[in-house]
């Protein structure tokens, strides 16, 4: 290499998004990915010959439209799948709530539980949609610089204008909802437990939060910025979640980026307070004029960097950044489509099961699941989000067979008794047993299972603490506080070192906005040199 490069550490989706924008501007970035495939937490892998499953993340975003359009992902062959039934939530009494893209059909399902809730859901979605427009404006730009907000005056004025346009009632809602427990919010709007729980689940998914945890409404509202369906949508990618970063990699390469897999960065090197480059595990040293870490904040500052280059106060703050995971993943190869008791003898059960299946029958159920984790135990009756992607994408499994993807919460990173090595199968058995309570023939359909614990998320997929979002999506770790107050604009205390992963704003999933926002800020700095 004749001159220093712009190096991106990690080929997860945000790293690839950042690479595209940097390459399009002529920076010619080099992406270094430790695994043999790109994607990070969005990968499709074979779990049994002929059975391919989205190993970790199983839904696509929702991807920000700006990212999909500007990267030309449709031209790269990316195909989205949106099932007609987005959420299927069975209850222990053999009934089920179904939320569909068809508003009339959804209303009929709600009305079977409560006519009042059917009307309230439509009203709540309208209100949430109005609030989401304001939040969305804040998501697609870097958060304002707390120390010097003058440079962001136009963005701030635009946001203020949007806020005023809400009117007094909605403005009060936006300001008052954030600190509230999501349980309080849904109890105020709805009267039946299945409806309350399905909406509350969106506020706690992937986080160490319960419905009655303060600030859980903030997570719900932040996620609504890209999709105002209160229960969340169901969007999948043909070929599994891994098809998304694969299309992003093609777009970035076409724009001028270089991507190297099997290239593990062991250290980010620094000299005189400025980044010098990266050192690979192979011993190769690559000089760089800028290094962009797509790794989580703790891994970046406490593992890849020599701590002596950072201020002790900053080190204490980053050490206290909360990123201890609470979810695990189980992927199943199935010999047949399992039956769910709540569907009875329905002629087309596959339609109801083609979206997200939620095992979250009540607020108390979710709260009890969290109570176990508070004391270092995995939930005996966990909150589950399940998908059967082979129903809408038959390429993932042999004819007549299926793959099932299960996100299980709560599974704390640190167990009070034993460890994940000795208790992984016991935990997996408890998850299957819970789901079998709603689908009695599930266990007899299992041909193979892949069990991924929070420790596996850390050791195999480089997610510190096993946290899928690189850190808690809580009120005190969102917006200008993500990852830390004063360091929310993708820059770091080391000159030339940046962050672009989910541990930065907005960090709410596979939307690509962290990578896009980071690239725009980095390009401003590169143009000054």
C-alpha positions in Angstrom: 0.0 0.0 0.0 1.5 3.3 -1.1 -0.6 5.6 1.0 -2.8 5.4 4.2 -6.3 4.1 3.6 -9.6 4.7 5.3 -10.1 1.4 7.2 -13.5 0.1 8.5 -13.3 -2.5 11.2 -16.1 -5.0 10.8 -18.3 -6.0 7.8 -21.6 -5.7 9.6 -24.4 -3.9 7.8 -23.5 -0.4 9.2 -19.9 -0.9 8.2 -20.9 -1.7 4.7 -23.3 1.2 4.5 -20.6 3.5 5.7 -18.2 2.0 3.1 -20.6 2.7 0.3 -21.0 6.4 1.1 -17.3 6.9 1.7 -16.5 5.1 -1.6 -19.1 7.1 -3.5 -17.3 10.2 -2.3 -13.9 8.9 -3.5 -12.4 7.8 -0.2 -11.8 4.1 -1.4 -12.3 2.5 2.0 -11.0 -0.9 3.0 -13.5 -3.1 5.1 -11.9 -5.7 7.3 -14.2 -8.6 8.5 -12.9 -11.2 10.9 -15.3 -13.9 9.8 -15.5 -15.6 6.4 -18.7 -13.8 5.5 -19.9 -10.3 5.8 -23.1 -9.3 7.8 -22.2 -9.4 11.5 -25.5 -10.1 13.2 -27.4 -10.3 9.8 -26.2 -13.6 8.3 -27.8 -16.6 6.6 -26.1 -19.9 7.4 -26.8 -23.6 6.8 -27.8 -25.3 10.0 -28.4 -28.7 8.4 -27.7 -29.8 4.8 -30.5 -28.1 2.8 -31.8 -26.0 5.7 -30.7 -22.3 5.7 -31.7 -19.9 8.5 -31.1 -16.3 9.5 -28.7 -17.1 12.2 -29.2 -14.1 14.5 -31.4 -11.2 13.2 -34.4 -12.7 11.3 -36.3 -9.5 10.2 -35.0 -6.8 7.9 -35.1 -3.6 9.7 -37.2 -1.9 8.6 -34.4 -0.6 6.4 -34.4 3.1 6.0 -35.7 4.0 2.5 -32.9 6.5 2.0 -30.3 3.7 2.4 -32.1 1.2 0.2 -32.6 3.9 -2.6 -29.2 5.5 -2.4 -27.3 2.2 -2.4 -29.5 0.9 -5.2 -30.1 -2.4 -3.3 -33.0 -3.4 -5.6 -30.6 -3.3 -8.5 -28.2 -5.5 -6.5 -30.9 -8.2 -6.4 -32.3 -7.5 -3.0 -35.9 -8.7 -2.6 -38.1 -7.9 0.3 -40.9 -10.1 1.5 -43.9 -8.7 3.4 -46.4 -11.3 4.6 -50.1 -10.5 4.8 -50.3 -11.4 8.5 -47.5 -9.4 10.3 -48.1 -10.5 13.9 -49.7 -13.7 15.2 -50.0 -13.7 19.0 -51.6 -16.9 20.5 -52.9 -16.9 24.0 -52.8 -19.7 26.5 -56.6 -20.1 26.2 -56.3 -21.2 22.5 -57.2 -17.8 21.0 -55.0 -15.6 18.9 -54.6 -11.9 18.0 -53.7 -11.3 14.3 -52.4 -8.0 13.0 -52.5 -7.8 9.3 -51.5 -5.3 6.6 -55.3 -5.2 5.9 -56.7 -2.8 8.4 -60.2 -4.3 8.2 -58.9 -7.8 8.9 -56.9 -6.5 11.9 -59.9 -4.7 13.3 -61.9 -8.0 13.1 -59.2 -9.8 15.1 -59.0 -7.0 17.7 -62.8 -6.9 18.0 -62.9 -10.6 18.9 -61.1 -9.5 22.1 -62.6 -6.1 22.5 -64.5 -3.7 20.2 -63.1 -0.8 22.1 -59.5 -2.0 21.5 -60.2 -2.4 17.8 -61.1 1.3 17.7 -58.3 2.4 20.0 -55.6 0.5 18.1 -56.4 2.5 14.9 -56.4 5.7 16.9 -53.2 4.8 18.7 -51.5 4.0 15.4 -52.5 7.4 14.0 -51.1 9.2 17.0 -47.9 7.2 17.0 -47.5 7.9 13.3 -47.7 11.7 13.9 -45.1 11.5 16.6 -42.9 9.2 14.5 -42.6 11.9 11.8 -40.9 14.1 14.3 -38.7 11.4 15.7 -37.8 10.2 12.2 -36.3 13.6 11.4 -34.0 13.2 14.4 -33.0 9.7 13.3 -31.8 10.4 9.8 -29.3 13.1 11.0 -26.6 13.0 13.6 -27.8 14.2 17.0 -26.9 17.8 17.8 -23.5 18.5 19.3 -24.2 19.3 23.0 -20.9 21.2 23.3 -21.4 23.3 20.2 -24.9 23.1 18.8 -24.6 26.2 16.6 -23.5 24.2 13.6 -26.7 22.2 13.9 -29.0 25.2 14.0 -30.8 24.4 10.8 -31.5 20.8 11.8 -32.6 21.9 15.2 -34.9 24.6 13.8 -36.4 22.0 11.4 -37.1 19.6 14.3 -38.6 22.5 16.3 -40.9 23.3 13.4 -42.0 19.7 13.2 -42.6 19.7 16.9 -44.7 22.8 16.8 -46.8 21.3 14.0 -47.9 18.5 16.2 -50.2 20.7 18.2 -50.3 21.0 22.0 -51.8 17.6 22.8 -49.3 15.6 20.7 -46.4 17.7 21.8 -47.3 16.9 25.4 -47.5 13.2 24.5 -44.1 13.2 22.8 -42.5 14.8 25.8 -44.4 12.8 28.5 -44.3 9.4 27.0 -40.5 8.8 26.8 -39.8 8.4 30.6 -42.9 6.2 31.1 -43.0 2.5 31.5 -44.6 1.1 28.4 -47.0 -0.9 30.6 -48.6 2.3 31.9 -49.0 3.6 28.3 -50.8 0.5 27.0 -53.0 0.2 30.0 -54.1 3.8 29.5 -55.1 3.0 25.9 -56.2 -0.7 25.9 -58.3 -3.0 28.0 -57.3 -6.5 27.0 -54.1 -8.2 27.9 -53.1 -9.7 24.5 -53.4 -6.3 22.9 -51.5 -4.6 25.7 -48.7 -7.2 25.7 -48.1 -7.3 21.9 -47.5 -3.5 21.9 -45.5 -3.5 25.1 -43.3 -6.2 23.7 -41.9 -3.8 21.1 -40.7 -1.5 23.8 -38.6 -4.2 25.5 -37.5 -6.5 22.7 -33.7 -7.2 22.9 -33.3 -5.0 26.0 -32.9 -5.7 29.7 -36.2 -4.0 30.3 -39.6 -5.1 31.5 -43.0 -3.5 30.6 -43.0 -1.7 34.0 -39.4 -0.4 33.6 -39.2 3.4 33.4 -38.2 4.6 29.9 -39.4 1.5 28.0 -41.9 3.7 26.1 -38.9 5.7 24.6 -37.7 2.5 22.9 -41.2 1.9 21.5 -41.4 5.5 20.1 -37.9 5.3 18.7 -38.7 2.1 16.8 -41.9 3.6 15.5 -39.9 6.3 13.6 -39.4 3.9 10.7 -42.7 2.0 11.1 -45.7 3.3 13.0 -47.4 0.0 13.4 -47.6 -0.2 17.2 -46.8 -3.9 17.3 -44.1 -3.6 14.6 -44.1 -4.9 11.1 -42.8 -8.1 9.5 -40.4 -7.6 6.7 -38.1 -10.3 5.5 -35.4 -10.7 2.8 -35.5 -13.4 0.2 -32.5 -15.7 0.9 -32.6 -14.8 4.7 -31.2 -11.9 6.6 -27.7 -12.4 5.1 -28.9 -11.4 1.7 -29.2 -7.8 2.9 -25.5 -7.3 3.8 -24.5 -9.3 0.7 -26.4 -6.7 -1.5 -24.8 -3.9 0.5 -21.4 -5.4 -0.1 -22.0 -5.5 -3.8 -23.1 -1.9 -3.8 -20.1 -0.8 -1.8 -17.6 -2.7 -4.0 -19.2 -1.3 -7.1 -18.8 2.2 -5.6 -15.1 1.6 -5.1 -14.7 0.0 -1.6 -12.5 -3.1 -1.0 -13.7 -5.8 1.4 -11.5 -8.4 2.9 -13.0 -11.3 4.9 -10.9 -13.5 7.2 -9.1 -10.4 8.3 -9.3 -10.0 12.1 -8.2 -6.7 13.5 -6.4 -7.3 16.8 -5.5 -3.7 17.6 -6.1 -0.1 16.5 -2.8 1.6 16.6 -2.4 5.2 17.9 0.5 7.6 17.9 0.6 11.1 19.5 -3.2 11.1 20.0 -4.0 10.3 16.4 -4.9 7.0 14.8 -2.1 5.4 12.9 -3.7 2.3 11.5 -4.7 -1.3 12.4 -2.8 -4.4 13.3 -4.3 -7.7 12.1 -4.1 -11.0 14.0 -1.9 -12.3 11.2 0.7 -9.7 12.1 0.0 -7.5 9.1 -0.1 -3.8 9.8 -2.2 -1.5 7.7 -1.7 2.3 7.9 -4.8 4.5 7.8 -5.6 8.1 7.8 -8.9 7.2 9.4 -10.2 4.1 11.2 -14.0 3.6 11.5 -15.0 0.9 14.0 -18.2 -1.0 13.3 -17.5 -3.0 16.5 -19.5 -2.1 19.7 -18.2 0.8 21.8 -16.8 -1.4 24.6 -14.9 -3.7 22.2 -13.5 -0.7 20.4 -12.3 1.2 23.4 -11.5 -1.5 25.9 -10.2 -4.3 23.6 -9.0 -2.9 20.3 -7.4 0.2 21.8 -4.6 0.4 24.3 -6.4 2.1 27.3 -3.4 4.3 27.9 -4.5 6.4 25.0 -7.8 7.3 26.7 -8.6 9.7 29.5 -9.4 7.8 32.8 -12.8 9.5 33.1 -13.7 8.4 29.6 -12.7 4.9 30.4 -14.9 4.8 33.5 -17.8 6.1 31.5 -17.4 3.6 28.7 -17.0 0.7 31.2 -20.4 1.7 32.7 -22.1 1.8 29.3 -24.7 -0.9 29.6 -24.3 -3.7 27.1 -25.1 -6.9 29.0 -27.3 -9.0 26.7 -30.6 -10.7 27.6 -31.5 -12.7 24.6 -30.5 -16.0 23.0 -31.3 -17.6 19.7 -32.5 -21.1 18.7 -32.8 -22.1 15.0 -34.7 -25.3 14.1 -34.8 -27.5 11.1 -38.3 -29.0 10.9 -39.6 -32.1 9.2 -43.1 -30.5 8.9 -44.9 -27.3 9.6 -46.0 -27.4 13.3 -49.6 -26.8 14.1 -50.7 -24.1 16.6 -53.7 -24.8 18.8 -55.0 -21.3 18.4 -55.5 -21.9 14.6 -57.7 -24.9 15.1 -58.5 -26.6 11.8 -58.0 -23.5 9.7 -57.6 -24.3 6.0 -54.6 -22.0 5.5 -52.6 -22.0 8.7 -49.4 -21.0 6.8 -50.8 -17.5 6.1 -51.2 -16.8 9.8 -47.7 -18.1 10.7 -45.9 -16.3 7.9 -45.0 -13.2 9.9 -43.8 -12.7 13.4 -45.2 -15.1 16.0 -45.2 -13.6 19.5 -45.4 -15.6 22.7 -46.4 -12.6 24.9 -49.9 -13.3 26.2 -50.0 -10.7 29.0 -48.1 -7.9 30.7 -47.7 -10.0 33.8 -46.2 -12.8 31.7 -43.6 -10.5 30.3 -42.9 -9.0 33.7 -42.4 -12.5 35.3 -40.0 -13.4 32.4 -38.0 -10.4 33.3 -38.1 -11.2 37.1 -36.2 -14.4 36.5 -33.5 -12.6 34.6 -33.2 -9.9 37.3 -31.9 -12.6 39.6 -29.5 -14.2 37.1 -31.9 -17.0 35.9 -33.0 -17.6 32.4 -36.8 -17.2 32.1 -38.7 -20.4 32.8 -41.5 -19.1 30.5 -39.7 -16.7 28.2 -41.0 -14.0 25.9 -40.5 -15.4 22.3 -40.4 -13.9 18.9 -40.6 -16.7 16.3 -40.5 -16.7 12.5 -40.9 -19.5 10.0 -39.2 -17.9 7.0 -39.5 -20.9 4.7 -43.2 -20.3 4.5 -42.6 -17.2 2.4 -39.2 -18.2 1.0 -39.2 -21.9 0.0 -35.5 -21.7 -1.0 -34.5 -21.9 2.7 -35.6 -25.6 3.2 -36.3 -28.8 1.2 -39.9 -29.2 -0.1 -42.4 -29.9 2.6 -39.9 -29.0 5.4 -39.2 -25.7 7.2 -36.8 -23.7 9.3 -37.9 -21.9 12.4 -36.0 -18.9 14.0 -36.6 -18.2 17.7 -35.4 -15.2 19.7 -35.8 -16.0 23.4 -35.9 -13.4 26.1 -34.8 -13.2 28.9 -31.5 -15.1 28.9 -29.1 -13.0 31.0 -25.4 -12.9 29.9 -24.3 -13.7 33.5 -26.0 -16.7 35.2 -26.2 -16.8 38.9 -25.8 -20.6 39.0 -23.6 -22.5 36.6 -22.6 -21.1 33.2 -23.8 -21.1 29.6 -21.5 -24.0 28.6 -23.1 -26.3 31.1 -26.7 -25.0 30.9 -27.2 -24.3 27.2 -29.2 -27.4 26.5 -31.3 -27.0 29.6 -32.1 -23.5 28.5 -32.9 -24.6 24.9 -35.2 -27.4 26.3 -37.1 -24.7 28.4 -37.6 -22.6 25.3 -38.9 -25.5 23.2 -41.2 -26.5 26.1 -42.6 -23.0 26.3 -43.3 -22.9 22.6 -44.8 -26.4 22.6 -47.4 -25.1 25.0 -48.8 -23.3 22.0 -47.7 -25.8 19.3 -48.0 -29.3 20.8 -46.5 -31.2 17.9 -43.4 -28.9 17.6 -40.9 -31.2 19.4 -41.8 -34.2 17.2 -41.0 -32.1 14.1 -37.5 -31.1 15.1 -34.8 -32.6 13.0 -31.9 -30.4 14.3 -31.5 -27.4 16.5 -28.8 -24.7 16.7 -28.5 -23.2 20.1 -26.9 -19.7 20.4 -26.5 -18.3 24.0 -25.5 -14.8 25.0 -21.9 -16.1 25.5 -21.9 -17.3 21.9 -23.1 -13.9 20.7 -20.0 -12.5 22.3 -17.4 -15.2 21.4 -18.6 -16.1 17.9 -20.2 -12.8 16.7 -18.1 -10.3 18.7 -21.0 -8.7 20.5 -19.6 -7.6 23.8 -21.9 -8.8 26.6 -23.9 -10.6 24.0 -26.0 -7.5 23.3 -27.5 -7.6 19.8 -27.8 -3.8 19.6 -24.3 -3.0 20.9 -25.8 -1.6 24.1 -29.1 -1.0 25.8 -31.7 1.0 23.9 -32.8 2.8 27.0 -33.7 6.4 27.6 -30.3 7.3 29.0 -28.5 5.6 26.0 -30.4 7.1 23.1 -30.0 10.1 20.8 -27.3 12.5 22.2 -26.5 10.0 24.9 -25.5 7.2 22.6 -23.0 5.9 23.4 -22.0 8.8 25.7 -22.9 12.4 26.2 -20.5 14.5 24.3 -19.5 11.6 22.0 -22.7 11.0 20.1 -21.6 12.3 16.6 -19.5 9.2 15.7 -16.1 10.9 16.6 -14.0 9.6 19.5 -11.3 11.1 21.8 -8.7 9.7 19.4 -8.3 11.9 16.3 -9.1 10.0 13.1 -11.0 7.2 15.0 -14.7 7.0 14.5 -17.7 4.7 15.4 -20.4 3.7 13.0 -22.1 0.6 14.6 -25.4 0.1 16.4 -23.8 1.5 19.6 -24.2 4.9 18.0 -27.3 7.0 17.1 -29.9 5.8 16.2 -28.9 2.2 16.7 -32.4 0.7 16.6 -31.8 -2.3 14.3 -31.0 -3.1 10.7 -32.0 0.3 9.3 -28.5 1.3 8.2 -28.8 4.9 9.6 -25.9 4.7 12.0 -23.6 3.9 9.0 -25.1 6.5 6.8 -24.9 9.3 9.4 -21.4 8.3 10.4 -20.1 8.4 6.8 -21.5 11.9 6.3 -19.8 13.2 9.5 -16.5 11.5 8.6 -16.5 12.9 5.1 -16.8 16.4 6.6 -13.5 15.8 8.5 -11.7 14.2 5.6 -12.5 17.1 3.3 -10.9 19.5 5.8 -7.5 17.7 5.6 
